[in-house]
Amino acid sequence: MRIRKPFTDWTVESSIGLLAIITIIITGALIAGIIGLCAYELSHPEPVMPKQTVSQYLDKQGDVKRLCLVYKTGDHVDALSCDLVDDITGGVK
């Protein structure tokens, strides 16, 4: 084998053998990677997320009434919404 033309004495069988070895190495690396990722996911489960809850209460300040909705995730208040309550109709304004 000369330096300038390294593939001149190669045969079809040796080329196919080299391609087969490269294919086997790539396939083995992919399978090992998939097994490794599956093992990582099984050993590190996702943390449990707190539930989001919605609660309502009637806020009275003198003769003014408000219907308030509170959206919480765990102990954290995500949103608070209050609407005035009409005394005559009982509906929300």
Residue frames relative to the residue before (quaternion, step in Angstrom):
aa qw qx qy qz dx dy dz
M 1.0000 0.0000 0.0000 0.0000 0.00 0.00 0.00
R 0.2414 -0.7815 0.5617 0.1244 3.54 -0.77 1.04
I 0.6219 -0.5667 0.3968 0.3668 3.55 -1.23 0.48
R 0.7136 0.4799 -0.2785 0.4277 3.60 0.82 -0.91
K 0.7852 0.1559 -0.0801 0.5939 3.60 1.06 -0.64
P 0.0733 -0.8610 0.5012 0.0455 3.60 0.33 1.20
F 0.7410 0.4240 -0.2354 0.4646 3.63 1.08 -0.52
T 0.3927 0.7467 -0.4732 0.2536 3.63 1.17 0.24
D 0.7514 0.3689 -0.2259 0.4983 3.61 1.02 -0.66
W 0.4346 0.6869 -0.4729 0.3400 3.60 1.20 0.34
T 0.2738 -0.7382 0.5922 0.1716 3.50 -1.16 0.65
V 0.6842 -0.4595 0.3578 0.4389 3.55 -1.30 0.12
E 0.6405 0.5450 -0.3278 0.4305 3.57 1.00 -0.80
S 0.6766 0.4759 -0.3068 0.4707 3.59 0.93 -0.80
S 0.6255 0.5221 -0.3415 0.4685 3.62 1.07 -0.63
I 0.6597 0.4876 -0.3020 0.4857 3.58 0.96 -0.86
G 0.6294 0.5310 -0.3313 0.4606 3.58 1.04 -0.73
L 0.6475 0.5055 -0.3173 0.4738 3.59 0.98 -0.83
L 0.6547 0.4980 -0.3138 0.4741 3.61 0.95 -0.82
A 0.6399 0.5178 -0.3275 0.4638 3.59 1.02 -0.75
I 0.6491 0.5077 -0.3202 0.4673 3.60 0.96 -0.81
I 0.6516 0.5034 -0.3153 0.4717 3.60 0.95 -0.87
T 0.6534 0.5121 -0.3097 0.4635 3.60 0.96 -0.86
I 0.6557 0.5028 -0.3129 0.4684 3.59 0.96 -0.82
I 0.6473 0.5137 -0.3225 0.4616 3.61 0.98 -0.81
I 0.6690 0.4864 -0.3046 0.4724 3.61 0.90 -0.88
T 0.6545 0.5062 -0.3131 0.4661 3.60 0.94 -0.85
G 0.6557 0.5077 -0.3083 0.4661 3.58 0.95 -0.83
A 0.6482 0.5081 -0.3190 0.4689 3.59 1.00 -0.79
L 0.6466 0.5105 -0.3204 0.4676 3.60 1.00 -0.78
I 0.6621 0.4948 -0.3088 0.4707 3.59 0.91 -0.87
A 0.6533 0.4994 -0.3167 0.4727 3.60 0.96 -0.83
G 0.6446 0.5190 -0.3198 0.4614 3.60 1.02 -0.74
I 0.6538 0.5019 -0.3122 0.4724 3.58 0.96 -0.84
I 0.6542 0.4955 -0.3148 0.4769 3.59 0.94 -0.84
G 0.6501 0.5189 -0.3141 0.4578 3.59 0.99 -0.79
L 0.6630 0.4917 -0.3088 0.4725 3.60 0.95 -0.82
C 0.6392 0.5120 -0.3269 0.4716 3.59 1.01 -0.76
A 0.6558 0.5002 -0.3132 0.4708 3.59 0.96 -0.82
Y 0.6355 0.5224 -0.3299 0.4631 3.60 1.02 -0.75
E 0.6688 0.4970 -0.3028 0.4626 3.60 0.91 -0.87
L 0.6660 0.4944 -0.3094 0.4651 3.58 1.00 -0.73
S 0.7167 0.4382 -0.2626 0.4747 3.60 1.03 -0.68
H 0.7543 0.2688 -0.1720 0.5737 3.62 1.22 -0.33
P 0.0744 -0.8240 0.5602 0.0413 3.64 0.23 1.17
E 0.5962 -0.5682 0.4287 0.3714 3.54 -1.24 0.48
P 0.5173 -0.6367 0.4593 0.3408 3.58 -1.04 0.68
V 0.5252 -0.6260 0.4742 0.3279 3.55 -1.16 0.64
M 0.2924 -0.7638 0.5541 0.1551 3.54 -0.76 1.08
P 0.4747 -0.6668 0.4818 0.3127 3.60 -0.96 0.78
K 0.5163 -0.6505 0.4649 0.3068 3.55 -1.14 0.67
Q 0.3755 -0.6797 0.5749 0.2577 3.52 -1.23 0.54
T 0.0916 -0.8005 0.5920 0.0178 3.57 -0.84 1.01
V 0.2010 -0.7430 0.6276 0.1173 3.53 -1.24 0.62
S 0.0283 0.7901 -0.6112 0.0372 3.56 -0.82 0.99
Q 0.1952 -0.7738 0.5924 0.1104 3.55 -1.22 0.51
Y 0.0214 0.7755 -0.6310 0.0037 3.52 -1.22 0.56
L 0.4077 -0.6856 0.5534 0.2397 3.54 -1.28 0.51
D 0.1737 -0.7919 0.5830 0.0535 3.55 -0.64 1.20
K 0.0708 -0.7973 0.5993 0.0083 3.60 -0.71 1.11
Q 0.0510 0.7544 -0.6519 0.0575 3.54 -0.90 1.03
G 0.7953 -0.0902 0.0026 0.5995 3.54 -0.06 1.32
D 0.7647 -0.2948 0.2376 0.5215 3.56 -0.71 -1.08
V 0.5537 0.5862 -0.3956 0.4397 3.62 1.28 0.17
K 0.0995 -0.7881 0.6067 0.0301 3.53 -0.88 1.04
R 0.0753 -0.7789 0.6221 0.0258 3.53 -1.06 0.84
L 0.2591 -0.7144 0.6271 0.1710 3.54 -1.11 0.78
C 0.0813 -0.8260 0.5577 -0.0072 3.58 -0.52 1.21
L 0.1751 -0.7472 0.6348 0.0898 3.53 -1.13 0.83
V 0.1153 -0.7871 0.6051 0.0311 3.56 -0.91 1.00
Y 0.1437 -0.7670 0.6228 0.0562 3.57 -0.86 1.07
K 0.0024 -0.8167 0.5744 -0.0561 3.58 -0.61 1.17
T 0.1401 -0.7145 0.6746 0.1220 3.51 -1.30 0.58
G 0.7886 -0.0438 -0.0297 0.6126 3.55 -0.23 1.28
D 0.7610 -0.2788 0.2401 0.5344 3.58 -0.64 -1.14
H 0.5716 0.6071 -0.3681 0.4113 3.59 1.28 -0.17
V 0.3185 -0.7301 0.5741 0.1894 3.60 -0.87 1.00
D 0.2528 -0.7895 0.5456 0.1229 3.58 -0.58 1.18
A 0.8002 -0.0710 0.0895 0.5887 3.58 0.95 -0.88
L 0.0939 -0.7582 0.6436 0.0451 3.52 -1.25 0.63
S 0.0066 0.8050 -0.5900 0.0622 3.56 -0.70 1.11
C 0.0309 -0.8006 0.5982 -0.0151 3.59 -0.80 1.04
D 0.0805 -0.7748 0.6266 0.0253 3.57 -1.06 0.87
L 0.5117 -0.6419 0.4790 0.3109 3.56 -1.12 0.72
V 0.2760 -0.7378 0.5955 0.1579 3.55 -1.13 0.78
D 0.3498 -0.7289 0.5541 0.1983 3.57 -0.85 1.05
D 0.4171 -0.7320 0.4843 0.2362 3.60 -0.72 1.09
I 0.6656 0.5216 -0.3153 0.4307 3.60 1.00 -0.73
T 0.7912 0.2898 -0.1556 0.5156 3.59 0.73 -1.01
G 0.4002 -0.7179 0.4781 0.3096 3.60 1.12 -0.52
G 0.5574 0.6128 -0.3845 0.4074 3.57 1.29 0.04
V 0.5222 -0.6143 0.4948 0.3242 3.50 -1.35 0.13
K 0.3304 -0.7420 0.5505 0.1928 3.56 -0.96 0.91
